[in-house]
Amino acid sequence: MVAMARRRTPSSASAAPTGCPCGLPAAYADCCGRLHRGEAAAGSAEQLMRSRFSAFAVRDEPYLLRSWHPDTRPASVDFDPSLRWERLEILGATDGGPFHQDGTVEFRAHYRERGRAGSLHENSRFVRHQGEWVYLDGVIQP
Ligand SMILES: [Zn+2]
């Protein structure tokens, strides 16, 4: 925390610790934070995926629920208090662009659980629901 207060570099695209949890260099408030606050909508399935990873990282349950398709949405999201989502790696994507109605995003999400590093490899499906990208479901890869 002390180091953060002291840091003052105007051009700091490489300063990973201050970037968004989704992995992009922009600050959280200007990146996924805009989606979480409802000020912007995801322009692609990948952007929605990133914003949902960030929502897990900052434990934004309302955002996770409203970016979930109503057919597959759980009643609530249980955040494991011993688990911290640390880094997202996008491995690939199909469709999910401005002119698509669905798309997939394959990713590896890195976490730390009681000090131990782990990762989740999933291929997620996204669809448009009332014009907006939402998460439908995913297949966990071994
Ligand atoms: Zn972000």
Backbone and ligand atoms as CSV (ligand in chain L), in Angstrom:
chain,resi,resn,atom,element,x,y,z
A,1,MET,N,N,0.822,-1.211,0.000
A,1,MET,CA,C,0.000,0.000,0.000
A,1,MET,C,C,0.853,1.256,0.000
A,2,VAL,N,N,1.932,1.231,0.761
A,2,VAL,CA,C,2.841,2.379,0.809
A,2,VAL,C,C,3.433,2.625,-0.568
A,3,ALA,N,N,3.842,1.556,-1.224
A,3,ALA,CA,C,4.450,1.685,-2.550
A,3,ALA,C,C,3.461,2.293,-3.534
A,4,MET,N,N,2.201,1.935,-3.414
A,4,MET,CA,C,1.198,2.464,-4.340
A,4,MET,C,C,1.049,3.973,-4.187
A,5,ALA,N,N,1.057,4.429,-2.953
A,5,ALA,CA,C,0.878,5.854,-2.701
A,5,ALA,C,C,2.056,6.642,-3.257
A,6,ARG,N,N,3.217,6.038,-3.240
A,6,ARG,CA,C,4.408,6.754,-3.671
A,6,ARG,C,C,4.543,6.779,-5.189
A,7,ARG,N,N,3.955,5.779,-5.843
A,7,ARG,CA,C,4.128,5.666,-7.291
A,7,ARG,C,C,3.428,6.803,-8.018
A,8,ARG,N,N,4.123,7.455,-8.922
A,8,ARG,CA,C,3.482,8.521,-9.681
A,8,ARG,C,C,4.155,8.643,-11.041
A,9,THR,N,N,3.799,7.740,-11.933
A,9,THR,CA,C,4.387,7.758,-13.270
A,9,THR,C,C,3.254,7.969,-14.272
A,10,PRO,N,N,3.325,9.029,-15.052
A,10,PRO,CA,C,2.229,9.362,-15.974
A,10,PRO,C,C,1.989,8.297,-17.047
A,11,SER,N,N,3.043,7.769,-17.670
A,11,SER,CA,C,2.853,6.741,-18.687
A,11,SER,C,C,3.307,5.412,-18.118
A,12,SER,N,N,2.348,4.571,-17.783
A,12,SER,CA,C,2.711,3.347,-17.073
A,12,SER,C,C,1.904,2.162,-17.591
A,13,ALA,N,N,1.889,1.980,-18.913
A,13,ALA,CA,C,1.130,0.880,-19.494
A,13,ALA,C,C,1.678,-0.469,-19.038
A,14,SER,N,N,2.940,-0.517,-18.668
A,14,SER,CA,C,3.545,-1.785,-18.285
A,14,SER,C,C,3.405,-2.057,-16.790
A,15,ALA,N,N,2.825,-1.136,-16.064
A,15,ALA,CA,C,2.692,-1.320,-14.626
A,15,ALA,C,C,1.552,-2.273,-14.329
A,16,ALA,N,N,1.811,-3.546,-14.437
A,16,ALA,CA,C,0.778,-4.559,-14.286
A,16,ALA,C,C,-0.005,-4.475,-12.966
A,17,PRO,N,N,0.633,-4.219,-11.838
A,17,PRO,CA,C,-0.113,-4.248,-10.578
A,17,PRO,C,C,-1.261,-3.241,-10.526
A,18,THR,N,N,-1.203,-2.167,-11.327
A,18,THR,CA,C,-2.264,-1.179,-11.273
A,18,THR,C,C,-3.314,-1.431,-12.354
A,19,GLY,N,N,-3.102,-2.421,-13.199
A,19,GLY,CA,C,-4.063,-2.697,-14.262
A,19,GLY,C,C,-5.332,-3.318,-13.731
A,20,CYS,N,N,-6.212,-3.632,-14.658
A,20,CYS,CA,C,-7.490,-4.242,-14.298
A,20,CYS,C,C,-7.279,-5.732,-13.974
A,21,PRO,N,N,-8.100,-6.296,-13.097
A,21,PRO,CA,C,-7.969,-7.737,-12.820
A,21,PRO,C,C,-8.058,-8.601,-14.076
A,22,CYS,N,N,-8.747,-8.118,-15.122
A,22,CYS,CA,C,-8.931,-8.905,-16.342
A,22,CYS,C,C,-7.646,-9.029,-17.148
A,23,GLY,N,N,-6.608,-8.268,-16.775
A,23,GLY,CA,C,-5.329,-8.401,-17.457
A,23,GLY,C,C,-4.998,-7.251,-18.379
A,24,LEU,N,N,-5.977,-6.401,-18.657
A,24,LEU,CA,C,-5.704,-5.256,-19.520
A,24,LEU,C,C,-5.001,-4.168,-18.693
A,25,PRO,N,N,-4.180,-3.353,-19.363
A,25,PRO,CA,C,-3.382,-2.367,-18.609
A,25,PRO,C,C,-4.191,-1.229,-17.998
A,26,ALA,N,N,-5.390,-0.976,-18.516
A,26,ALA,CA,C,-6.195,0.134,-17.992
A,26,ALA,C,C,-6.571,-0.121,-16.534
A,27,ALA,N,N,-6.766,0.955,-15.804
A,27,ALA,CA,C,-7.185,0.827,-14.414
A,27,ALA,C,C,-8.561,0.179,-14.347
A,28,TYR,N,N,-8.815,-0.539,-13.272
A,28,TYR,CA,C,-10.098,-1.215,-13.105
A,28,TYR,C,C,-11.283,-0.261,-13.328
A,29,ALA,N,N,-11.196,0.925,-12.766
A,29,ALA,CA,C,-12.320,1.879,-12.858
A,29,ALA,C,C,-12.649,2.243,-14.298
A,30,ASP,N,N,-11.619,2.255,-15.177
A,30,ASP,CA,C,-11.814,2.641,-16.578
A,30,ASP,C,C,-12.012,1.426,-17.486
A,31,CYS,N,N,-11.878,0.234,-16.922
A,31,CYS,CA,C,-11.956,-0.991,-17.736
A,31,CYS,C,C,-13.226,-1.734,-17.320
A,32,CYS,N,N,-13.083,-2.852,-16.642
A,32,CYS,CA,C,-14.262,-3.632,-16.259
A,32,CYS,C,C,-15.158,-2.882,-15.281
A,33,GLY,N,N,-14.613,-1.953,-14.530
A,33,GLY,CA,C,-15.410,-1.168,-13.592
A,33,GLY,C,C,-16.557,-0.451,-14.278
A,34,ARG,N,N,-16.344,-0.014,-15.517
A,34,ARG,CA,C,-17.404,0.691,-16.264
A,34,ARG,C,C,-18.572,-0.257,-16.548
A,35,LEU,N,N,-18.245,-1.512,-16.827
A,35,LEU,CA,C,-19.304,-2.494,-17.068
A,35,LEU,C,C,-19.999,-2.856,-15.756
A,36,HIS,N,N,-19.203,-3.005,-14.707
A,36,HIS,CA,C,-19.777,-3.388,-13.413
A,36,HIS,C,C,-20.724,-2.310,-12.896
A,37,ARG,N,N,-20.394,-1.053,-13.175
A,37,ARG,CA,C,-21.240,0.055,-12.717
A,37,ARG,C,C,-22.423,0.305,-13.657
A,38,GLY,N,N,-22.473,-0.452,-14.762
A,38,GLY,CA,C,-23.579,-0.307,-15.696
A,38,GLY,C,C,-23.435,0.875,-16.630
A,39,GLU,N,N,-22.230,1.422,-16.738
A,39,GLU,CA,C,-22.010,2.594,-17.595
A,39,GLU,C,C,-21.674,2.204,-19.025
A,40,ALA,N,N,-21.334,0.923,-19.227
A,40,ALA,CA,C,-20.993,0.446,-20.557
A,40,ALA,C,C,-21.424,-1.003,-20.673
A,41,ALA,N,N,-21.634,-1.434,-21.903
A,41,ALA,CA,C,-21.991,-2.828,-22.150
A,41,ALA,C,C,-20.836,-3.494,-22.882
A,42,ALA,N,N,-20.679,-4.788,-22.679
A,42,ALA,CA,C,-19.607,-5.522,-23.349
A,42,ALA,C,C,-19.832,-5.498,-24.852
A,43,GLY,N,N,-18.791,-5.161,-25.612
A,43,GLY,CA,C,-18.894,-5.103,-27.064
A,43,GLY,C,C,-18.619,-6.436,-27.729
A,44,SER,N,N,-18.149,-7.396,-26.965
A,44,SER,CA,C,-17.851,-8.712,-27.520
A,44,SER,C,C,-17.947,-9.744,-26.398
A,45,ALA,N,N,-18.027,-11.006,-26.826
A,45,ALA,CA,C,-18.069,-12.083,-25.844
A,45,ALA,C,C,-16.800,-12.071,-24.997
A,46,GLU,N,N,-15.656,-11.782,-25.649
A,46,GLU,CA,C,-14.402,-11.773,-24.892
A,46,GLU,C,C,-14.405,-10.672,-23.831
A,47,GLN,N,N,-14.945,-9.506,-24.205
A,47,GLN,CA,C,-14.985,-8.420,-23.221
A,47,GLN,C,C,-15.893,-8.786,-22.048
A,48,LEU,N,N,-16.994,-9.471,-22.344
A,48,LEU,CA,C,-17.872,-9.887,-21.257
A,48,LEU,C,C,-17.154,-10.899,-20.367
A,49,MET,N,N,-16.435,-11.815,-21.009
A,49,MET,CA,C,-15.661,-12.808,-20.254
A,49,MET,C,C,-14.675,-12.120,-19.312
A,50,ARG,N,N,-13.952,-11.130,-19.845
A,50,ARG,CA,C,-12.988,-10.400,-19.018
A,50,ARG,C,C,-13.682,-9.720,-17.837
A,51,SER,N,N,-14.827,-9.102,-18.139
A,51,SER,CA,C,-15.526,-8.360,-17.082
A,51,SER,C,C,-16.065,-9.315,-16.017
A,52,ARG,N,N,-16.411,-10.531,-16.428
A,52,ARG,CA,C,-16.911,-11.497,-15.446
A,52,ARG,C,C,-15.780,-12.035,-14.594
A,53,PHE,N,N,-14.612,-12.235,-15.193
A,53,PHE,CA,C,-13.465,-12.639,-14.378
A,53,PHE,C,C,-13.166,-11.553,-13.339
A,54,SER,N,N,-13.162,-10.300,-13.795
A,54,SER,CA,C,-12.922,-9.188,-12.865
A,54,SER,C,C,-13.978,-9.153,-11.775
A,55,ALA,N,N,-15.223,-9.464,-12.144
A,55,ALA,CA,C,-16.299,-9.459,-11.150
A,55,ALA,C,C,-16.075,-10.543,-10.098
A,56,PHE,N,N,-15.533,-11.690,-10.539
A,56,PHE,CA,C,-15.175,-12.714,-9.551
A,56,PHE,C,C,-14.044,-12.194,-8.666
A,57,ALA,N,N,-13.088,-11.494,-9.281
A,57,ALA,CA,C,-11.930,-10.995,-8.526
A,57,ALA,C,C,-12.348,-9.960,-7.483
A,58,VAL,N,N,-13.280,-9.081,-7.843
A,58,VAL,CA,C,-13.706,-8.034,-6.895
A,58,VAL,C,C,-15.003,-8.425,-6.165
A,59,ARG,N,N,-15.501,-9.623,-6.436
A,59,ARG,CA,C,-16.699,-10.173,-5.790
A,59,ARG,C,C,-17.929,-9.288,-5.999
A,60,ASP,N,N,-18.191,-9.011,-7.270
A,60,ASP,CA,C,-19.364,-8.225,-7.640
A,60,ASP,C,C,-20.469,-9.200,-8.050
A,61,GLU,N,N,-21.219,-9.660,-7.070
A,61,GLU,CA,C,-22.257,-10.650,-7.346
A,61,GLU,C,C,-23.369,-10.114,-8.254
A,62,PRO,N,N,-23.888,-8.905,-8.021
A,62,PRO,CA,C,-24.963,-8.416,-8.900
A,62,PRO,C,C,-24.565,-8.412,-10.372
A,63,TYR,N,N,-23.313,-8.031,-10.651
A,63,TYR,CA,C,-22.884,-8.007,-12.047
A,63,TYR,C,C,-22.828,-9.421,-12.616
A,64,LEU,N,N,-22.297,-10.363,-11.835
A,64,LEU,CA,C,-22.210,-11.746,-12.314
A,64,LEU,C,C,-23.597,-12.277,-12.637
A,65,LEU,N,N,-24.556,-11.963,-11.793
A,65,LEU,CA,C,-25.913,-12.476,-12.015
A,65,LEU,C,C,-26.564,-11.824,-13.228
A,66,ARG,N,N,-26.361,-10.529,-13.411
A,66,ARG,CA,C,-27.051,-9.911,-14.551
A,66,ARG,C,C,-26.334,-10.162,-15.877
A,67,SER,N,N,-25.099,-10.651,-15.827
A,67,SER,CA,C,-24.412,-11.002,-17.077
A,67,SER,C,C,-24.505,-12.507,-17.344
A,68,TRP,N,N,-25.408,-13.168,-16.644
A,68,TRP,CA,C,-25.635,-14.614,-16.762
A,68,TRP,C,C,-26.962,-14.821,-17.464
A,69,HIS,N,N,-27.032,-15.751,-18.405
A,69,HIS,CA,C,-28.294,-15.995,-19.091
A,69,HIS,C,C,-29.340,-16.465,-18.077
A,70,PRO,N,N,-30.579,-15.937,-18.169
A,70,PRO,CA,C,-31.604,-16.316,-17.179
A,70,PRO,C,C,-31.867,-17.817,-17.121
A,71,ASP,N,N,-31.656,-18.528,-18.236
A,71,ASP,CA,C,-31.909,-19.972,-18.243
A,71,ASP,C,C,-30.901,-20.752,-17.399
A,72,THR,N,N,-29.683,-20.221,-17.246
A,72,THR,CA,C,-28.638,-20.977,-16.548
A,72,THR,C,C,-28.139,-20.255,-15.296
A,73,ARG,N,N,-28.696,-19.093,-15.031
A,73,ARG,CA,C,-28.241,-18.266,-13.909
A,73,ARG,C,C,-28.578,-18.904,-12.557
A,74,PRO,N,N,-27.601,-18.989,-11.662
A,74,PRO,CA,C,-27.892,-19.522,-10.329
A,74,PRO,C,C,-28.616,-18.469,-9.490
A,75,ALA,N,N,-29.158,-18.881,-8.371
A,75,ALA,CA,C,-29.861,-17.945,-7.497
A,75,ALA,C,C,-28.886,-16.968,-6.846
A,76,SER,N,N,-27.676,-17.440,-6.604
A,76,SER,CA,C,-26.663,-16.575,-5.989
A,76,SER,C,C,-25.291,-17.106,-6.356
A,77,VAL,N,N,-24.279,-16.289,-6.117
A,77,VAL,CA,C,-22.907,-16.707,-6.388
A,77,VAL,C,C,-22.195,-16.865,-5.051
A,78,ASP,N,N,-21.663,-18.039,-4.823
A,78,ASP,CA,C,-20.928,-18.262,-3.582
A,78,ASP,C,C,-19.448,-18.014,-3.821
A,79,PHE,N,N,-18.936,-16.975,-3.217
A,79,PHE,CA,C,-17.505,-16.701,-3.334
A,79,PHE,C,C,-16.781,-17.460,-2.228
A,80,ASP,N,N,-15.819,-18.254,-2.637
A,80,ASP,CA,C,-15.020,-18.984,-1.662
A,80,ASP,C,C,-14.037,-18.003,-1.015
A,81,PRO,N,N,-14.178,-17.758,0.285
A,81,PRO,CA,C,-13.335,-16.734,0.929
A,81,PRO,C,C,-11.851,-17.097,0.923
A,82,SER,N,N,-11.541,-18.381,0.737
A,82,SER,CA,C,-10.123,-18.766,0.760
A,82,SER,C,C,-9.498,-18.716,-0.634
A,83,LEU,N,N,-10.293,-18.315,-1.613
A,83,LEU,CA,C,-9.815,-18.338,-2.994
A,83,LEU,C,C,-9.761,-16.929,-3.574
A,84,ARG,N,N,-8.625,-16.598,-4.172
A,84,ARG,CA,C,-8.461,-15.278,-4.773
A,84,ARG,C,C,-8.142,-15.437,-6.251
A,85,TRP,N,N,-8.963,-14.839,-7.119
A,85,TRP,CA,C,-8.705,-14.901,-8.558
A,85,TRP,C,C,-7.627,-13.882,-8.881
A,86,GLU,N,N,-6.568,-14.346,-9.548
A,86,GLU,CA,C,-5.421,-13.474,-9.737
A,86,GLU,C,C,-5.156,-13.048,-11.172
A,87,ARG,N,N,-5.388,-13.923,-12.124
A,87,ARG,CA,C,-4.974,-13.585,-13.486
A,87,ARG,C,C,-5.788,-14.373,-14.504
A,88,LEU,N,N,-6.099,-13.700,-15.606
A,88,LEU,CA,C,-6.876,-14.323,-16.672
A,88,LEU,C,C,-6.029,-14.414,-17.932
A,89,GLU,N,N,-6.086,-15.572,-18.555
A,89,GLU,CA,C,-5.379,-15.809,-19.813
A,89,GLU,C,C,-6.436,-16.203,-20.837
A,90,ILE,N,N,-6.589,-15.410,-21.885
A,90,ILE,CA,C,-7.515,-15.779,-22.960
A,90,ILE,C,C,-6.747,-16.660,-23.941
A,91,LEU,N,N,-7.248,-17.871,-24.161
A,91,LEU,CA,C,-6.527,-18.821,-25.015
A,91,LEU,C,C,-7.066,-18.824,-26.439
A,92,GLY,N,N,-8.315,-18.442,-26.591
A,92,GLY,CA,C,-8.889,-18.433,-27.930
A,92,GLY,C,C,-10.344,-18.018,-27.870
A,93,ALA,N,N,-10.887,-17.646,-29.018
A,93,ALA,CA,C,-12.288,-17.242,-29.077
A,93,ALA,C,C,-12.824,-17.533,-30.467
A,94,THR,N,N,-14.128,-17.858,-30.543
A,94,THR,CA,C,-14.782,-17.994,-31.840
A,94,THR,C,C,-15.990,-17.074,-31.848
A,95,ASP,N,N,-16.206,-16.416,-32.957
A,95,ASP,CA,C,-17.318,-15.462,-33.114
A,95,ASP,C,C,-17.374,-14.500,-31.912
A,96,GLY,N,N,-18.598,-14.185,-31.439
A,96,GLY,CA,C,-18.703,-13.305,-30.283
A,96,GLY,C,C,-18.432,-11.839,-30.579
A,97,GLY,N,N,-18.478,-11.476,-31.859
A,97,GLY,CA,C,-18.213,-10.095,-32.251
A,97,GLY,C,C,-19.483,-9.287,-32.438
A,98,PRO,N,N,-19.323,-8.060,-32.942
A,98,PRO,CA,C,-20.474,-7.152,-33.073
A,98,PRO,C,C,-21.606,-7.707,-33.939
A,99,PHE,N,N,-21.286,-8.589,-34.902
A,99,PHE,CA,C,-22.327,-9.085,-35.811
A,99,PHE,C,C,-22.733,-10.520,-35.511
A,100,HIS,N,N,-22.288,-11.029,-34.381
A,100,HIS,CA,C,-22.618,-12.405,-34.015
A,100,HIS,C,C,-23.700,-12.439,-32.944
A,101,GLN,N,N,-24.382,-13.586,-32.901
A,101,GLN,CA,C,-25.395,-13.808,-31.856
A,101,GLN,C,C,-24.871,-14.717,-30.762
A,102,ASP,N,N,-23.776,-15.406,-31.043
A,102,ASP,CA,C,-23.168,-16.234,-30.004
A,102,ASP,C,C,-21.671,-16.310,-30.227
A,103,GLY,N,N,-21.012,-16.923,-29.304
A,103,GLY,CA,C,-19.564,-17.044,-29.411
A,103,GLY,C,C,-19.015,-17.845,-28.252
A,104,THR,N,N,-17.770,-18.260,-28.390
A,104,THR,CA,C,-17.120,-18.987,-27.296
A,104,THR,C,C,-15.805,-18.309,-26.958
A,105,VAL,N,N,-15.410,-18.452,-25.714
A,105,VAL,CA,C,-14.116,-17.949,-25.259
A,105,VAL,C,C,-13.473,-19.039,-24.415
A,106,GLU,N,N,-12.272,-19.414,-24.812
A,106,GLU,CA,C,-11.524,-20.394,-24.036
A,106,GLU,C,C,-10.504,-19.641,-23.206
A,107,PHE,N,N,-10.433,-19.973,-21.952
A,107,PHE,CA,C,-9.541,-19.214,-21.063
A,107,PHE,C,C,-8.955,-20.097,-19.976
A,108,ARG,N,N,-7.921,-19.566,-19.380
A,108,ARG,CA,C,-7.378,-20.176,-18.172
A,108,ARG,C,C,-7.386,-19.091,-17.100
A,109,ALA,N,N,-8.065,-19.362,-16.011
A,109,ALA,CA,C,-8.166,-18.399,-14.911
A,109,ALA,C,C,-7.300,-18.884,-13.757
A,110,HIS,N,N,-6.372,-18.026,-13.377
A,110,HIS,CA,C,-5.431,-18.409,-12.317
A,110,HIS,C,C,-5.907,-17.880,-10.974
A,111,TYR,N,N,-5.807,-18.733,-9.969
A,111,TYR,CA,C,-6.228,-18.330,-8.634
A,111,TYR,C,C,-5.213,-18.789,-7.594
A,112,ARG,N,N,-5.417,-18.320,-6.411
A,112,ARG,CA,C,-4.597,-18.741,-5.300
A,112,ARG,C,C,-5.537,-19.140,-4.170
A,113,GLU,N,N,-5.333,-20.332,-3.671
A,113,GLU,CA,C,-6.195,-20.846,-2.618
A,113,GLU,C,C,-5.330,-21.219,-1.434
A,114,ARG,N,N,-5.528,-20.527,-0.347
A,114,ARG,CA,C,-4.706,-20.729,0.861
A,114,ARG,C,C,-3.225,-20.791,0.510
A,115,GLY,N,N,-2.780,-19.842,-0.316
A,115,GLY,CA,C,-1.371,-19.742,-0.651
A,115,GLY,C,C,-0.934,-20.634,-1.803
A,116,ARG,N,N,-1.809,-21.555,-2.222
A,116,ARG,CA,C,-1.424,-22.468,-3.310
A,116,ARG,C,C,-2.002,-21.990,-4.629
A,117,ALA,N,N,-1.153,-21.980,-5.670
A,117,ALA,CA,C,-1.591,-21.524,-6.990
A,117,ALA,C,C,-2.339,-22.641,-7.702
A,118,GLY,N,N,-3.390,-22.266,-8.409
A,118,GLY,CA,C,-4.152,-23.225,-9.208
A,118,GLY,C,C,-4.731,-22.510,-10.405
A,119,SER,N,N,-5.340,-23.270,-11.303
A,119,SER,CA,C,-5.966,-22.619,-12.441
A,119,SER,C,C,-7.164,-23.431,-12.923
A,120,LEU,N,N,-8.047,-22.724,-13.588
A,120,LEU,CA,C,-9.252,-23.321,-14.145
A,120,LEU,C,C,-9.225,-23.078,-15.650
A,121,HIS,N,N,-9.353,-24.155,-16.415
A,121,HIS,CA,C,-9.336,-24.059,-17.877
A,121,HIS,C,C,-10.751,-24.358,-18.363
A,122,GLU,N,N,-11.369,-23.384,-18.986
A,122,GLU,CA,C,-12.771,-23.543,-19.389
A,122,GLU,C,C,-13.009,-22.989,-20.777
A,123,ASN,N,N,-13.947,-23.615,-21.476
A,123,ASN,CA,C,-14.427,-23.078,-22.737
A,123,ASN,C,C,-15.861,-22.630,-22.499
A,124,SER,N,N,-16.077,-21.323,-22.512
A,124,SER,CA,C,-17.380,-20.762,-22.164
A,124,SER,C,C,-18.179,-20.401,-23.404
A,125,ARG,N,N,-19.491,-20.522,-23.286
A,125,ARG,CA,C,-20.386,-20.115,-24.368
A,125,ARG,C,C,-21.126,-18.847,-23.966
A,126,PHE,N,N,-21.198,-17.935,-24.905
A,126,PHE,CA,C,-21.877,-16.664,-24.684
A,126,PHE,C,C,-22.909,-16.458,-25.781
A,127,VAL,N,N,-24.015,-15.850,-25.422
A,127,VAL,CA,C,-25.047,-15.521,-26.415
A,127,VAL,C,C,-25.550,-14.109,-26.146
A,128,ARG,N,N,-26.205,-13.562,-27.145
A,128,ARG,CA,C,-26.877,-12.283,-26.927
A,128,ARG,C,C,-28.250,-12.549,-26.323
A,129,HIS,N,N,-28.552,-11.793,-25.295
A,129,HIS,CA,C,-29.865,-11.869,-24.674
A,129,HIS,C,C,-30.382,-10.443,-24.589
A,130,GLN,N,N,-31.500,-10.178,-25.287
A,130,GLN,CA,C,-32.037,-8.812,-25.376
A,130,GLN,C,C,-30.954,-7.830,-25.823
A,131,GLY,N,N,-30.151,-8.300,-26.789
A,131,GLY,CA,C,-29.140,-7.438,-27.394
A,131,GLY,C,C,-27.790,-7.406,-26.684
A,132,GLU,N,N,-27.746,-7.889,-25.459
A,132,GLU,CA,C,-26.507,-7.791,-24.672
A,132,GLU,C,C,-25.863,-9.160,-24.516
A,133,TRP,N,N,-24.537,-9.160,-24.509
A,133,TRP,CA,C,-23.820,-10.411,-24.315
A,133,TRP,C,C,-24.031,-10.929,-22.893
A,134,VAL,N,N,-24.341,-12.222,-22.794
A,134,VAL,CA,C,-24.438,-12.865,-21.481
A,134,VAL,C,C,-23.739,-14.222,-21.545
A,135,TYR,N,N,-23.358,-14.687,-20.384
A,135,TYR,CA,C,-22.727,-15.993,-20.236
A,135,TYR,C,C,-23.812,-17.066,-20.238
A,136,LEU,N,N,-23.627,-18.113,-21.046
A,136,LEU,CA,C,-24.607,-19.197,-21.077
A,136,LEU,C,C,-24.129,-20.373,-20.216
A,137,ASP,N,N,-23.038,-20.965,-20.617
A,137,ASP,CA,C,-22.473,-22.064,-19.816
A,137,ASP,C,C,-21.049,-22.322,-20.279
A,138,GLY,N,N,-20.426,-23.280,-19.658
A,138,GLY,CA,C,-19.047,-23.555,-20.010
A,138,GLY,C,C,-18.687,-25.003,-19.765
A,139,VAL,N,N,-17.665,-25.442,-20.459
A,139,VAL,CA,C,-17.161,-26.797,-20.276
A,139,VAL,C,C,-15.765,-26.686,-19.687
A,140,ILE,N,N,-15.592,-27.311,-18.525
A,140,ILE,CA,C,-14.275,-27.308,-17.875
A,140,ILE,C,C,-13.378,-28.277,-18.626
A,141,GLN,N,N,-12.204,-27.807,-18.975
A,141,GLN,CA,C,-11.246,-28.646,-19.685
A,141,GLN,C,C,-10.326,-29.306,-18.661
A,142,PRO,N,N,-9.911,-30.539,-18.950
A,142,PRO,CA,C,-9.022,-31.218,-18.000
A,142,PRO,C,C,-7.674,-30.522,-17.861
L,1,ZN,ZN,ZN,-10.845,-5.123,-17.238
